Amino acid sequence: MEVDECEETTLHDVNMEEEMRKKQQQALEEAYDEDDGMPGGAQRVQCAQQ
């Protein structure tokens, strides 16, 4: 490979356990955020009877 075709990068050590905890926490926060977007909070709607 020629030098012109390369890109310089920096590698960092990763703590996988910490990253998984962060991902789980973020998923929980996103689930709560979805509830906040609904008027009156998350409520179930029942079908009208005919």
N, C-alpha and C positions, 0 to 999 in steps of 0.2 A: 504494500500500500504506500502511496506517495504521501509525503508530509502535508501537502495541500489538501488532501482528502480526509485528514484527521481532525478531530475536535478534542480539545483539552477538557478533562473532567476531574472532579475531586471526589474521592470515595470517603464515606464516613461509616464508622461502626454503628450497627443498629442493634438495639435491645428488642428482640421480637416479642417478648412477654409484655413489655411496656407498650409497644405499638399495637398489639392485640387489645390491650385494655383501653387504649385511646379510641380504637375503632369501635369497640362495643359501647363505650360511653357516647360517642358521636351518634351511633345508631339509636340509642335511647333518646338522646336529645332531639333527633330528627322526628322520632315518633311522637314526642310531646309537642313539637312545633306543628305537626300536621293537625293535631287536635285543636290547637290555638287558632287555626285559620277558619274554623267553623263557628258560625254565630251561636252563642250559648254553649259552646263546648261541644264535644262529641256526643251526639244523641242518636239513638236508634229511631228509625221511622217505621211505623207499622203501616201495612197496606190497608186501604179503605175496604170495608166489607160491602159486597154488592147484594 
